[in-house]
Amino acid sequence: MARRTKKARCKEEEDRISKLPDELIHQIMRFLDVRLVVQTSILSKRWKLLWTTLPFLNFNSYDKYYYPNKLAFYNTLKRVFADRNHEHQILQLDLHPPHGLTARKLQKYVKYATSHHVERMNIRSYRYCSLSTFDSSSLRELKLTTNFETSKVMELDCWSLPSLNTLSLKSYSHTKSCQLPILCLTCLPGLTTLVLNRCVLPDSFSLPNLKTLCLESCNLPEKVWDFPALLTLQLSNVHFPVDFSEYILALVSLRDLAIDFGNIDIGCNCEISSSQLVNLKIRAVLNDANAIKGEIVVWAPKLCNFSAVGFFWTTLKGCDELKRVNIKFWDRTMYPSKRTPSWVLKLHRDLFETMFSELGSAEILSVDLVILQALSEISEILDQLYSPFYNMKYLRLPRGCEESYISRSVRRYLLGRSPSATIVKT
């Protein structure tokens, strides 16, 4: 009797899954590689043709976990596009084929998806196919990683994507940047988010509706850009022009700015002047004290949140609305060992006198262990300085740091003018 009850329970649970609507099962399948989805056809009659109406086609890059060899990948790719129910829409296509897929076949599959009103595509292929291949009135999001350098007609290449709002372009090469044709950017009337990786931007172009711009390992254009609606700008390992301040001034609506200098030396003063800036994040990876040659000067009257990771000279002017400050010297990606570089501690005195004096209006201050260590090294100097923090409500300590670790001099310097502030741990 117990055995029968167990079998009946298992059958009931199986029936519950099979009775789910197709749309819900499709949402579960969207996170699986197509090869695994096709294999569900052997479960029962209910599942035999379910995969043929799946609107999410995810072809992972060549991986032995999914495909024993490249031929298996190509056979699966061919079968899915041949045997699926052609009357159903494709909402999303993720295609990361191994080397060997010809540009003609890649173009064939992309054209099939666009003819079935695809809305999102993520294509990664060494073979370059013409941008006009992606022409679609329904496509809203496109992520394309390809070898742009193989094109011989880049300057004349263009696409028609009136509904596209998110575009991500990345060069397949890890050493060379791709030269983007100006036509591929200026003919996107609905574009609001643009992500570029290892790309050389055109000298001058305008995107009136762009709200988010992310650039990584790119060269900024020689002429100032025209993005009147831009709200968020993220720059990582970017080669800055001599007068970077003009680029920021041109962004009249900018609210969020994140700059990762990476290993690029701050060789001259970098001015960040923005009347609408609210959130600012700066990160710099510098290997020795000699690399610090410039200063970052910030003028942002509406700045509310400021985060600094690394070691660099910075001065904040007119930032009376500053509420949250997060300062770190330590970053595992910057200094893998747990020991603080000696040159960091040698320069901490001047840093505190210049940076901390501008952060007095902060309500929440977060520091790391290196900050506390550096402050402890100059206890005698701190006893002669006034605390700059007159409005602090919370002092956030790093994980593993107890309140008892803070010396009397450090406590007085940080909390002397805010005796009611609370010390909390991250």
VEXMI-644298 format. One record per residue (C-alpha): residue number from 1; residue in one letter; x, y, z. Coordinates in nm, 2 decimals, decimal comma, always signed. Example, Ala and Ser with C-alpha at 12.3 -4.5 7.8 and 13.67 -1.06 7.14 Angstrom:
! VEXMI-644298
(1 "A" (+1,23 -0,45 +0,78)),
(2 "S" (+1,37 -0,11 +0,71)),
***
This chain:
! VEXMI-644298
(1 "M" (+0,00 +0,00 +0,00)),
(2 "A" (+0,28 +0,24 +0,09)),
(3 "R" (+0,46 +0,16 -0,24)),
(4 "R" (+0,14 +0,23 -0,44)),
(5 "T" (+0,09 +0,56 -0,25)),
(6 "K" (+0,44 +0,67 -0,34)),
(7 "K" (+0,39 +0,59 -0,71)),
(8 "A" (+0,06 +0,77 -0,71)),
(9 "R" (+0,22 +1,08 -0,55)),
(10 "C" (+0,50 +1,08 -0,80)),
(11 "K" (+0,25 +1,05 -1,09)),
(12 "E" (+0,05 +1,33 -0,94)),
(13 "E" (+0,36 +1,56 -0,92)),
(14 "E" (+0,45 +1,47 -1,28)),
(15 "D" (+0,10 +1,56 -1,39)),
(16 "R" (+0,12 +1,90 -1,21)),
(17 "I" (+0,43 +1,99 -1,40)),
(18 "S" (+0,29 +1,88 -1,73)),
(19 "K" (-0,03 +2,08 -1,67)),
(20 "L" (+0,16 +2,40 -1,64)),
(21 "P" (+0,08 +2,64 -1,93)),
(22 "D" (+0,33 +2,66 -2,22)),
(23 "E" (+0,43 +3,02 -2,14)),
(24 "L" (+0,54 +2,92 -1,79)),
(25 "I" (+0,74 +2,62 -1,90)),
(26 "H" (+0,90 +2,84 -2,17)),
(27 "Q" (+1,01 +3,09 -1,90)),
(28 "I" (+1,19 +2,80 -1,72)),
(29 "M" (+1,35 +2,68 -2,05)),
(30 "R" (+1,49 +3,02 -2,14)),
(31 "F" (+1,77 +2,97 -1,89)),
(32 "L" (+1,88 +2,64 -2,06)),
(33 "D" (+2,09 +2,57 -2,36)),
(34 "V" (+1,87 +2,47 -2,66)),
(35 "R" (+2,04 +2,13 -2,67)),
(36 "L" (+1,90 +2,05 -2,33)),
(37 "V" (+1,56 +2,19 -2,42)),
(38 "V" (+1,53 +1,96 -2,72)),
(39 "Q" (+1,62 +1,66 -2,51)),
(40 "T" (+1,30 +1,72 -2,30)),
(41 "S" (+1,10 +1,60 -2,60)),
(42 "I" (+1,15 +1,24 -2,48)),
(43 "L" (+0,98 +1,29 -2,15)),
(44 "S" (+0,62 +1,25 -2,27)),
(45 "K" (+0,38 +1,33 -2,54)),
(46 "R" (+0,31 +1,66 -2,36)),
(47 "W" (+0,67 +1,76 -2,40)),
(48 "K" (+0,74 +1,62 -2,75)),
(49 "L" (+0,67 +1,94 -2,94)),
(50 "L" (+0,69 +2,19 -2,66)),
(51 "W" (+1,04 +2,29 -2,76)),
(52 "T" (+0,93 +2,38 -3,11)),
(53 "T" (+0,74 +2,68 -2,99)),
(54 "L" (+1,01 +2,81 -2,75)),
(55 "P" (+1,06 +3,18 -2,81)),
(56 "F" (+1,39 +3,19 -2,64)),
(57 "L" (+1,68 +3,03 -2,83)),
(58 "N" (+2,00 +3,00 -2,63)),
(59 "F" (+2,30 +2,85 -2,82)),
(60 "N" (+2,59 +2,86 -2,57)),
(61 "S" (+2,94 +2,89 -2,69)),
(62 "Y" (+3,11 +2,56 -2,78)),
(63 "D" (+3,14 +2,37 -2,45)),
(64 "K" (+3,20 +2,00 -2,39)),
(65 "Y" (+2,94 +2,02 -2,11)),
(66 "Y" (+2,67 +2,09 -2,38)),
(67 "Y" (+2,83 +1,96 -2,70)),
(68 "P" (+3,08 +1,68 -2,74)),
(69 "N" (+3,23 +1,84 -3,05)),
(70 "K" (+3,17 +2,13 -3,29)),
(71 "L" (+2,97 +1,91 -3,53)),
(72 "A" (+2,72 +1,84 -3,26)),
(73 "F" (+2,68 +2,22 -3,21)),
(74 "Y" (+2,62 +2,28 -3,59)),
(75 "N" (+2,38 +1,99 -3,61)),
(76 "T" (+2,18 +2,12 -3,32)),
(77 "L" (+2,18 +2,47 -3,46)),
(78 "K" (+2,06 +2,34 -3,80)),
(79 "R" (+1,79 +2,11 -3,65)),
(80 "V" (+1,64 +2,37 -3,43)),
(81 "F" (+1,60 +2,63 -3,70)),
(82 "A" (+1,46 +2,37 -3,94)),
(83 "D" (+1,22 +2,18 -3,71)),
(84 "R" (+1,08 +2,46 -3,49)),
(85 "N" (+0,73 +2,58 -3,53)),
(86 "H" (+0,78 +2,87 -3,78)),
(87 "E" (+0,45 +3,03 -3,69)),
(88 "H" (+0,58 +3,13 -3,34)),
(89 "Q" (+0,77 +3,44 -3,26)),
(90 "I" (+1,13 +3,45 -3,15)),
(91 "L" (+1,17 +3,69 -2,86)),
(92 "Q" (+1,54 +3,63 -2,78)),
(93 "L" (+1,83 +3,48 -2,97)),
(94 "D" (+2,17 +3,41 -2,80)),
(95 "L" (+2,41 +3,27 -3,05)),
(96 "H" (+2,77 +3,20 -2,96)),
(97 "P" (+2,91 +2,96 -3,23)),
(98 "P" (+3,26 +2,82 -3,23)),
(99 "H" (+3,51 +2,92 -3,50)),
(100 "G" (+3,41 +2,77 -3,84)),
(101 "L" (+3,05 +2,91 -3,88)),
(102 "T" (+3,06 +3,10 -4,21)),
(103 "A" (+2,93 +3,45 -4,24)),
(104 "R" (+2,67 +3,33 -4,49)),
(105 "K" (+2,52 +3,09 -4,24)),
(106 "L" (+2,54 +3,34 -3,96)),
(107 "Q" (+2,35 +3,59 -4,17)),
(108 "K" (+2,09 +3,32 -4,25)),
(109 "Y" (+2,01 +3,26 -3,88)),
(110 "V" (+2,01 +3,63 -3,79)),
(111 "K" (+1,77 +3,70 -4,08)),
(112 "Y" (+1,54 +3,42 -3,97)),
(113 "A" (+1,52 +3,57 -3,62)),
(114 "T" (+1,45 +3,92 -3,75)),
(115 "S" (+1,18 +3,79 -3,98)),
(116 "H" (+1,02 +3,64 -3,67)),
(117 "H" (+1,00 +3,97 -3,49)),
(118 "V" (+1,29 +3,91 -3,25)),
(119 "E" (+1,32 +4,16 -2,97)),
(120 "R" (+1,66 +4,08 -2,81)),
(121 "M" (+1,97 +3,94 -2,97)),
(122 "N" (+2,31 +3,85 -2,83)),
(123 "I" (+2,55 +3,75 -3,11)),
(124 "R" (+2,92 +3,65 -3,06)),
(125 "S" (+3,10 +3,54 -3,37)),
(126 "Y" (+3,44 +3,59 -3,52)),
(127 "R" (+3,28 +3,61 -3,86)),
(128 "Y" (+3,16 +3,96 -3,95)),
(129 "C" (+2,84 +4,00 -4,14)),
(130 "S" (+2,70 +4,32 -4,28)),
(131 "L" (+2,52 +4,55 -4,03)),
(132 "S" (+2,22 +4,56 -4,26)),
(133 "T" (+2,17 +4,19 -4,17)),
(134 "F" (+2,03 +4,31 -3,84)),
(135 "D" (+1,76 +4,53 -4,00)),
(136 "S" (+1,45 +4,49 -3,79)),
(137 "S" (+1,15 +4,70 -3,68)),
(138 "S" (+1,10 +4,49 -3,36)),
(139 "L" (+1,46 +4,46 -3,23)),
(140 "R" (+1,49 +4,65 -2,90)),
(141 "E" (+1,82 +4,52 -2,76)),
(142 "L" (+2,13 +4,41 -2,95)),
(143 "K" (+2,46 +4,28 -2,81)),
(144 "L" (+2,72 +4,22 -3,08)),
(145 "T" (+3,07 +4,09 -3,04)),
(146 "T" (+3,24 +4,04 -3,37)),
(147 "N" (+3,55 +4,11 -3,57)),
(148 "F" (+3,48 +4,45 -3,73)),
(149 "E" (+3,82 +4,47 -3,89)),
(150 "T" (+3,73 +4,21 -4,15)),
(151 "S" (+3,48 +4,44 -4,31)),
(152 "K" (+3,60 +4,62 -4,63)),
(153 "V" (+3,30 +4,85 -4,66)),
(154 "M" (+3,27 +4,97 -4,30)),
(155 "E" (+3,23 +5,34 -4,39)),
(156 "L" (+2,92 +5,26 -4,60)),
(157 "D" (+2,78 +4,99 -4,37)),
(158 "C" (+2,47 +5,07 -4,18)),
(159 "W" (+2,15 +4,92 -4,03)),
(160 "S" (+1,79 +5,02 -3,98)),
(161 "L" (+1,68 +4,97 -3,62)),
(162 "P" (+1,40 +5,22 -3,54)),
(163 "S" (+1,30 +5,04 -3,22)),
(164 "L" (+1,64 +4,97 -3,08)),
(165 "N" (+1,70 +5,12 -2,73)),
(166 "T" (+2,00 +4,92 -2,61)),
(167 "L" (+2,32 +4,86 -2,81)),
(168 "S" (+2,64 +4,68 -2,70)),
(169 "L" (+2,93 +4,66 -2,94)),
(170 "K" (+3,25 +4,47 -2,85)),
(171 "S" (+3,56 +4,39 -3,06)),
(172 "Y" (+3,64 +4,02 -3,08)),
(173 "S" (+4,01 +4,10 -3,07)),
(174 "H" (+4,16 +4,14 -2,73)),
(175 "T" (+4,45 +4,35 -2,86)),
(176 "K" (+4,31 +4,57 -3,13)),
(177 "S" (+4,03 +4,82 -3,12)),
(178 "C" (+3,77 +4,84 -3,40)),
(179 "Q" (+3,70 +5,16 -3,59)),
(180 "L" (+3,32 +5,23 -3,57)),
(181 "P" (+3,16 +5,38 -3,88)),
(182 "I" (+2,97 +5,70 -3,78)),
(183 "L" (+2,66 +5,57 -3,97)),
(184 "C" (+2,61 +5,28 -3,73)),
(185 "L" (+2,55 +5,52 -3,44)),
(186 "T" (+2,38 +5,81 -3,59)),
(187 "C" (+2,09 +5,62 -3,75)),
(188 "L" (+1,95 +5,49 -3,42)),
(189 "P" (+1,67 +5,74 -3,33)),
(190 "G" (+1,54 +5,55 -3,02)),
(191 "L" (+1,88 +5,46 -2,87)),
(192 "T" (+1,89 +5,52 -2,49)),
(193 "T" (+2,17 +5,29 -2,37)),
(194 "L" (+2,51 +5,24 -2,55)),
(195 "V" (+2,79 +5,01 -2,43)),
(196 "L" (+3,12 +5,01 -2,63)),
(197 "N" (+3,42 +4,79 -2,56)),
(198 "R" (+3,75 +4,82 -2,74)),
(199 "C" (+3,61 +5,07 -2,99)),
(200 "V" (+3,74 +5,38 -3,15)),
(201 "L" (+3,46 +5,64 -3,16)),
(202 "P" (+3,40 +5,87 -3,46)),
(203 "D" (+3,53 +6,22 -3,43)),
(204 "S" (+3,19 +6,37 -3,38)),
(205 "F" (+2,84 +6,23 -3,35)),
(206 "S" (+2,51 +6,32 -3,17)),
(207 "L" (+2,26 +6,10 -2,99)),
(208 "P" (+1,99 +6,32 -2,86)),
(209 "N" (+1,80 +6,05 -2,67)),
(210 "L" (+2,09 +5,87 -2,51)),
(211 "K" (+2,07 +5,83 -2,14)),
(212 "T" (+2,34 +5,58 -2,05)),
(213 "L" (+2,69 +5,55 -2,20)),
(214 "C" (+2,95 +5,29 -2,10)),
(215 "L" (+3,29 +5,30 -2,25)),
(216 "E" (+3,56 +5,04 -2,18)),
(217 "S" (+3,91 +5,04 -2,34)),
(218 "C" (+3,80 +5,30 -2,59)),
(219 "N" (+3,95 +5,62 -2,73)),
(220 "L" (+3,74 +5,93 -2,68)),
(221 "P" (+3,67 +6,13 -2,99)),
(222 "E" (+3,87 +6,45 -3,06)),
(223 "K" (+3,56 +6,66 -3,06)),
(224 "V" (+3,32 +6,70 -2,77)),
(225 "W" (+3,02 +6,48 -2,79)),
(226 "D" (+2,66 +6,59 -2,81)),
(227 "F" (+2,44 +6,40 -2,56)),
(228 "P" (+2,20 +6,65 -2,41)),
(229 "A" (+1,99 +6,38 -2,23)),
(230 "L" (+2,27 +6,17 -2,09)),
(231 "L" (+2,22 +6,08 -1,72)),
(232 "T" (+2,48 +5,80 -1,66)),
(233 "L" (+2,84 +5,79 -1,79)),
(234 "Q" (+3,08 +5,50 -1,71)),
(235 "L" (+3,44 +5,51 -1,83)),
(236 "S" (+3,69 +5,23 -1,78)),
(237 "N" (+4,05 +5,22 -1,91)),
(238 "V" (+3,97 +5,50 -2,14)),
(239 "H" (+4,23 +5,72 -2,31)),
(240 "F" (+4,15 +6,07 -2,20)),
(241 "P" (+4,21 +6,38 -2,41)),
(242 "V" (+4,42 +6,67 -2,28)),
(243 "D" (+4,12 +6,88 -2,18)),
(244 "F" (+3,87 +6,62 -2,04)),
(245 "S" (+3,67 +6,89 -1,86)),
(246 "E" (+3,51 +7,01 -2,18)),
(247 "Y" (+3,35 +6,66 -2,22)),
(248 "I" (+3,19 +6,67 -1,88)),
(249 "L" (+3,07 +7,03 -1,92)),
(250 "A" (+2,89 +6,93 -2,24)),
(251 "L" (+2,68 +6,68 -2,05)),
(252 "V" (+2,43 +6,92 -1,91)),
(253 "S" (+2,20 +6,65 -1,76)),
(254 "L" (+2,46 +6,42 -1,62)),
(255 "R" (+2,37 +6,27 -1,27)),
(256 "D" (+2,59 +5,96 -1,24)),
(257 "L" (+2,96 +5,94 -1,33)),
(258 "A" (+3,19 +5,64 -1,27)),
(259 "I" (+3,56 +5,66 -1,38)),
(260 "D" (+3,80 +5,37 -1,36)),
(261 "F" (+4,15 +5,50 -1,46)),
(262 "G" (+4,28 +5,14 -1,44)),
(263 "N" (+4,66 +5,15 -1,50)),
(264 "I" (+4,65 +5,48 -1,68)),
(265 "D" (+4,85 +5,74 -1,50)),
(266 "I" (+4,68 +6,06 -1,40)),
(267 "G" (+4,95 +6,27 -1,56)),
(268 "C" (+4,77 +6,61 -1,54)),
(269 "N" (+4,49 +6,77 -1,35)),
(270 "C" (+4,15 +6,63 -1,43)),
(271 "E" (+3,86 +6,86 -1,38)),
(272 "I" (+3,51 +6,73 -1,33)),
(273 "S" (+3,26 +7,02 -1,33)),
(274 "S" (+2,89 +6,94 -1,34)),
(275 "S" (+2,60 +7,13 -1,20)),
(276 "Q" (+2,36 +6,83 -1,19)),
(277 "L" (+2,60 +6,55 -1,08)),
(278 "V" (+2,47 +6,35 -0,79)),
(279 "N" (+2,67 +6,03 -0,78)),
(280 "L" (+3,05 +6,01 -0,84)),
(281 "K" (+3,28 +5,70 -0,83)),
(282 "I" (+3,65 +5,71 -0,90)),
(283 "R" (+3,89 +5,42 -0,91)),
(284 "A" (+4,26 +5,43 -0,99)),
(285 "V" (+4,53 +5,15 -0,99)),
(286 "L" (+4,87 +5,31 -0,94)),
(287 "N" (+5,18 +5,10 -0,88)),
(288 "D" (+5,41 +5,35 -0,71)),
(289 "A" (+5,42 +5,70 -0,57)),
(290 "N" (+5,59 +5,84 -0,89)),
(291 "A" (+5,28 +5,76 -1,09)),
(292 "I" (+5,08 +6,03 -0,90)),
(293 "K" (+5,14 +6,34 -1,10)),
(294 "G" (+4,80 +6,49 -1,14)),
(295 "E" (+4,50 +6,59 -0,93)),
(296 "I" (+4,13 +6,53 -0,97)),
(297 "V" (+3,93 +6,85 -0,90)),
(298 "V" (+3,56 +6,81 -0,86)),
(299 "W" (+3,30 +7,09 -0,86)),
(300 "A" (+2,95 +6,95 -0,82)),
(301 "P" (+2,71 +7,15 -0,60)),
(302 "K" (+2,45 +6,87 -0,60)),
(303 "L" (+2,69 +6,59 -0,53)),
(304 "C" (+2,54 +6,35 -0,28)),
(305 "N" (+2,73 +6,03 -0,30)),
(306 "F" (+3,11 +6,00 -0,35)),
(307 "S" (+3,32 +5,68 -0,37)),
(308 "A" (+3,69 +5,67 -0,41)),
(309 "V" (+3,89 +5,34 -0,45)),
(310 "G" (+4,27 +5,36 -0,49)),
(311 "F" (+4,52 +5,63 -0,42)),
(312 "F" (+4,51 +5,96 -0,59)),
(313 "W" (+4,49 +6,33 -0,52)),
(314 "T" (+4,14 +6,47 -0,53)),
(315 "T" (+3,98 +6,80 -0,42)),
(316 "L" (+3,61 +6,86 -0,39)),
(317 "K" (+3,49 +7,21 -0,42)),
(318 "G" (+3,14 +7,34 -0,35)),
(319 "C" (+3,00 +7,00 -0,25)),
(320 "D" (+2,79 +7,11 +0,04)),
(321 "E" (+2,52 +6,85 -0,03)),
(322 "L" (+2,75 +6,56 +0,02)),
(323 "K" (+2,58 +6,28 +0,23)),
(324 "R" (+2,75 +5,95 +0,16)),
(325 "V" (+3,13 +5,90 +0,13)),
(326 "N" (+3,31 +5,57 +0,07)),
(327 "I" (+3,69 +5,58 +0,07)),
(328 "K" (+3,91 +5,27 +0,01)),
(329 "F" (+4,28 +5,24 -0,04)),
(330 "W" (+4,26 +4,86 -0,06)),
(331 "D" (+4,13 +4,66 -0,35)),
(332 "R" (+4,22 +4,29 -0,40)),
(333 "T" (+4,24 +4,35 -0,78)),
(334 "M" (+4,49 +4,63 -0,71)),
(335 "Y" (+4,71 +4,48 -0,44)),
(336 "P" (+4,67 +4,10 -0,42)),
(337 "S" (+4,87 +4,06 -0,11)),
(338 "K" (+4,73 +4,16 +0,23)),
(339 "R" (+5,01 +4,39 +0,32)),
(340 "T" (+4,96 +4,76 +0,25)),
(341 "P" (+5,22 +4,90 +0,01)),
(342 "S" (+5,47 +5,12 +0,20)),
(343 "W" (+5,44 +5,41 -0,04)),
(344 "V" (+5,08 +5,44 +0,04)),
(345 "L" (+5,15 +5,51 +0,41)),
(346 "K" (+5,42 +5,76 +0,32)),
(347 "L" (+5,18 +5,99 +0,14)),
(348 "H" (+4,88 +5,96 +0,37)),
(349 "R" (+4,95 +6,28 +0,56)),
(350 "D" (+4,90 +6,51 +0,26)),
(351 "L" (+4,61 +6,30 +0,14)),
(352 "F" (+4,41 +6,34 +0,46)),
(353 "E" (+4,48 +6,72 +0,47)),
(354 "T" (+4,35 +6,77 +0,11)),
(355 "M" (+4,07 +6,51 +0,08)),
(356 "F" (+3,92 +6,48 +0,42)),
(357 "S" (+3,89 +6,85 +0,47)),
(358 "E" (+3,65 +6,87 +0,18)),
(359 "L" (+3,42 +6,59 +0,31)),
(360 "G" (+3,29 +6,77 +0,62)),
(361 "S" (+2,92 +6,76 +0,53)),
(362 "A" (+2,92 +6,38 +0,50)),
(363 "E" (+2,65 +6,21 +0,70)),
(364 "I" (+2,77 +5,85 +0,64)),
(365 "L" (+3,15 +5,78 +0,61)),
(366 "S" (+3,27 +5,43 +0,51)),
(367 "V" (+3,64 +5,35 +0,54)),
(368 "D" (+3,86 +5,04 +0,50)),
(369 "L" (+4,13 +4,89 +0,71)),
(370 "V" (+4,41 +5,07 +0,52)),
(371 "I" (+4,25 +5,41 +0,60)),
(372 "L" (+4,24 +5,32 +0,97)),
(373 "Q" (+4,60 +5,19 +0,96)),
(374 "A" (+4,72 +5,51 +0,79)),
(375 "L" (+4,54 +5,73 +1,04)),
(376 "S" (+4,69 +5,53 +1,33)),
(377 "E" (+5,04 +5,59 +1,18)),
(378 "I" (+5,00 +5,97 +1,22)),
(379 "S" (+4,83 +5,99 +1,56)),
(380 "E" (+5,06 +6,27 +1,67)),
(381 "I" (+4,96 +6,48 +1,37)),
(382 "L" (+4,59 +6,41 +1,42)),
(383 "D" (+4,60 +6,54 +1,77)),
(384 "Q" (+4,69 +6,88 +1,62)),
(385 "L" (+4,41 +6,88 +1,36)),
(386 "Y" (+4,04 +6,97 +1,39)),
(387 "S" (+3,79 +6,71 +1,29)),
(388 "P" (+3,64 +6,81 +0,95)),
(389 "F" (+3,32 +6,60 +0,99)),
(390 "Y" (+3,06 +6,83 +1,15)),
(391 "N" (+2,75 +6,65 +1,02)),
(392 "M" (+2,83 +6,28 +1,06)),
(393 "K" (+2,56 +6,04 +1,17)),
(394 "Y" (+2,72 +5,70 +1,09)),
(395 "L" (+3,08 +5,58 +1,07)),
(396 "R" (+3,09 +5,25 +0,89)),
(397 "L" (+3,38 +5,02 +0,97)),
(398 "P" (+3,49 +4,73 +0,74)),
(399 "R" (+3,40 +4,37 +0,82)),
(400 "G" (+3,62 +4,22 +1,08)),
(401 "C" (+3,72 +4,56 +1,23)),
(402 "E" (+3,60 +4,60 +1,59)),
(403 "E" (+3,53 +4,94 +1,74)),
(404 "S" (+3,80 +4,88 +2,01)),
(405 "Y" (+4,06 +4,88 +1,73)),
(406 "I" (+4,02 +5,25 +1,68)),
(407 "S" (+4,27 +5,46 +1,88)),
(408 "R" (+4,17 +5,76 +2,08)),
(409 "S" (+4,34 +6,00 +1,83)),
(410 "V" (+4,16 +5,85 +1,53)),
(411 "R" (+3,83 +5,85 +1,71)),
(412 "R" (+3,87 +6,21 +1,80)),
(413 "Y" (+3,97 +6,31 +1,44)),
(414 "L" (+3,67 +6,13 +1,28)),
(415 "L" (+3,40 +6,19 +1,55)),
(416 "G" (+3,52 +6,49 +1,74)),
(417 "R" (+3,26 +6,73 +1,59)),
(418 "S" (+2,99 +6,46 +1,57)),
(419 "P" (+2,97 +6,31 +1,92)),
(420 "S" (+2,63 +6,16 +1,86)),
(421 "A" (+2,74 +5,96 +1,55)),
(422 "T" (+2,70 +5,59 +1,56)),
(423 "I" (+2,97 +5,34 +1,47)),
(424 "V" (+2,85 +5,05 +1,26)),
(425 "K" (+3,01 +4,76 +1,08)),
(426 "T" (+2,95 +4,67 +0,71)),
***
